[in-house]
């Protein structure tokens, strides 16, 4: 079923954490970006997956550092998203799907 849980944070901050992840997926996707939300006992997990080339292993550990970019951009988006997520008591993690890329934004429930 659909997520019905409330997140412990303002809508503005949640969007500041989520938007760069979605923007990144749109840039790298071949044709599809899928968002899913799951309610867990203490967190809401919003997964953003795309059918693009995936995350290069060489940059996976540095992905959230300011300046890290696989596309020649500024590399600010994911770093800022991670800082905002952590300010809300959550985090963004890179998952290892069979293909494409998948990021999970984990935020505490209200």
C-alpha positions in Angstrom: 0.0 0.0 0.0 0.9 3.6 -0.2 2.8 5.4 2.6 0.6 7.2 5.0 3.2 8.0 7.7 4.2 11.6 8.5 7.9 12.6 8.5 9.4 14.4 11.5 10.4 17.6 9.5 9.0 20.4 7.6 7.8 19.9 4.0 10.4 22.5 2.8 13.3 20.6 4.3 12.1 17.2 3.2 11.8 18.5 -0.3 15.3 20.0 -0.1 16.6 16.6 0.8 14.6 14.7 -1.9 14.6 17.1 -4.9 18.4 16.8 -5.7 18.0 13.0 -5.6 15.1 13.1 -8.0 16.9 15.6 -10.2 20.0 13.3 -10.3 17.8 10.3 -11.3 16.2 12.3 -14.1 19.6 13.3 -15.5 20.9 9.7 -15.5 17.7 7.8 -16.4 17.4 6.3 -19.8 13.6 6.4 -19.7 12.2 5.9 -16.2 12.4 7.2 -12.7 10.4 5.4 -10.0 9.7 6.8 -6.5 8.4 4.5 -3.8 7.6 5.2 -0.1 7.6 2.6 2.6 6.5 3.0 6.2 8.8 1.2 8.7 8.3 1.3 12.5 10.5 4.3 13.1 11.3 5.7 9.6 9.8 6.5 6.3 12.0 5.3 3.3 11.6 7.1 0.0 13.4 5.2 -2.7 14.3 6.9 -6.0 15.4 4.5 -8.7 16.3 5.1 -12.3 17.1 2.8 -15.3 20.3 4.6 -16.2 23.9 3.3 -16.1 24.0 3.1 -12.3 26.5 4.5 -9.8 30.2 4.0 -10.7 31.9 2.1 -7.9 34.8 4.5 -8.0 32.6 7.4 -7.0 30.1 5.6 -4.7 32.1 6.5 -1.5 32.5 10.2 -2.5 29.0 10.7 -4.0 27.8 13.0 -1.1 31.0 15.1 -0.9 30.7 18.6 -2.2 32.3 18.7 -5.6 31.7 15.1 -6.5 30.0 14.9 -9.9 29.9 12.2 -12.6 28.4 14.6 -15.1 30.8 17.6 -14.9 28.3 19.6 -12.8 29.1 21.4 -9.5 28.4 18.3 -7.4 26.6 20.3 -4.8 23.1 18.7 -5.0 23.6 15.3 -3.4 26.0 16.7 -0.7 23.4 19.3 0.3 20.6 16.7 0.2 22.6 14.5 2.6 23.3 17.4 5.0 19.6 18.3 5.0 18.6 14.6 5.5 21.0 14.4 8.5 19.7 17.6 9.9 16.3 15.9 10.0 17.8 12.9 11.8 17.9 10.8 8.6 20.2 9.9 5.8 20.5 9.1 2.1 22.0 5.8 1.2 23.1 4.4 -2.2 21.6 1.0 -2.8 23.0 -1.6 -5.2 20.2 -2.7 -7.5 20.6 -5.2 -10.3 20.7 -2.4 -12.8 20.3 1.4 -12.8 20.7 3.4 -9.7 18.7 3.5 -6.5 18.9 6.0 -3.6 17.0 5.6 -0.3 16.1 8.7 1.7 15.4 7.5 5.3 13.7 10.0 7.5 12.3 9.5 11.1 8.5 9.3 11.4 6.7 12.0 13.3 
